[in-house]
Amino acid sequence: MGSSPNTDIYFVFMNYDPEYQRLQAGRTKRGANELDLYLSKKHDELLKSTLEPGSYRKTLSLVIVDGFAVEITADQANALRSANGVRLVEKNQEVA
């Protein structure tokens, strides 16, 4: 699944964030860009503060929910599960 040995894609979903809710509720074309930037920065900061630089690859930030996809190891997924603000970390499951 992942491009590196022992890595897989995991989805990380965040806890309630009032700023996300405010930006999501007031989404306009300009507001959508503001929301995208806010989430991307928030997700990047979480990864930088939790995982070793260069040891992961974020593949996307999700706007419909406050979450993102990242290519990491199982140990890194466990570290993210313990991070402040993280609600859920789930390994991507391929449907056969």
Buried (B, 14 or more C-beta within 10 A) or exposed (E): EBEEEEBBBBBBBBEEBEEBEEBBEEEEEEBBEEBEEBBBEBBEEBBEEBBEEEEBBBBEBBBEEBBBBBBBBEEBBEBBBEBEEBEEBEEEEEEE
